[in-house]
Amino acid sequence: MNKRTKLLLNIAALVVVILFIIIANELFDSYIKRILNLCAIYTILGLSMNLVNGFTGLFSLGQAGFMAIGAYTVAIFTVPIEARSLIFYLKPMNAFLSGIHIPFVPALLLGGVIAALFAWLIGAPVLRLRGDYLAIATLGFSEIIRIVFTNAQTITNGALGIKNIPTISNLWWTWSIALLTIFFMILLIHSSYGRAFKAIREDEIAAEAMGIGLFKHKVISFMIGAFMAAIGGGLFAALLGTVDPKQFYFTLTYNFLLIIVLGGMGSISGTIISAFIVTGGLEWLRFLDEPMSIGGINIALFRPGLRMVVFSILLMIVVLFYRNGLMGQREITWEAIGEFFKKLRTRKTRNAKGGAKVE
């Protein structure tokens, strides 16, 4: 398949996605649009974690902390100035910040830059660790961020959180940023930096012997992943219209880890697919958390928490049969799609010939 054909197919696919967004914005109800927005945000967050864990081979669990930085940056700077006194009623907002108001897009980018800066600061000591030690250190950083936000009452309003954040209700914000993130990830992974990340993942000693700066590329991957996670956190805060420290417990990171493990460590296509599966699956199984009665008799089995139990069992079954995830390290390409349909045509032809011989 030549480059011109690929370009035309890519443009056609982009047009289809844009048409879908237009139709969904006009025809879908608010609940479906909320789920689709969450799918796009979880795609961004899953890709941010897959860059660090899947493509670079670093076992990091600090995504919730970077996500919190982005969410709180958007919350602090986009809330209308006149509404801040009503939100910070126990302790007034910091005098330096109380008069600053930033539009949504600059605030979103600012959150990403701050998260990348924190990633650079903690990367120096933390990224010299490996395996479980790195996971524990990054998880600890995530919890430190959450605790700091809980106690910095004049900046974050403490445990009360920040409300009245200007919300985004349409799909254009989340899906356009998700598409940009996917496009950026494809370019990055196919660049010299992406090949260096993969080399580090496969064998650090061999990568260093080839002249790849291990620490430099680990920090770059960590910073880019933090920036993307903060962008996802900012979109998450704008989608909900409120933010508080309880939203960023370390268990939130496990949801993103679940997405990349299910889709495949080191697969952009797998991350996108699993982000939709996890988000949609959790919503589809929500009825399991609600009380159910048959003939006036309450079924004790249906209670809060059952949804996660059933979902975990289903995922365990998937992992048992697909140990490398749904995609492994493979990607969905136009060549792979063409080969798939070619095999289908060949199989149908063989079946048709076999049926004719039997007759």
Secondary structure, DSSP 8 states (H G I E B T S, - for coil): --HHHHHHHHHHHHHHHHHHHHHHHHHS-HHHHHHHHHHHHHHHHHHHHHIIIIIS------HHHHHHHHHHHHHHHHS-GGGHHHHS-SS---HHHHT----HHHHHHHHHHHHHHHHHHHHHHHTT--HHHHHHHHHHHHHHHHHHHHH-HHHH-GGG-B-------SSHHHHHHHHHHHHHHHHHHTSHHHHHHHHHHH-HHHHHHTT--HHHHHHHHHHHHHHHHHHHHHHHHHHHS-B-GGGG-THHHHHHHHHHHHH-TT-HHHHHHHHHHHHHHHHHGGGGGS-EEETTEEETT--TTHHHHHHHHHHHHHHHH-TTTTTTT----HHHHHHHHHHHHHHHHHHHHHHHHH-
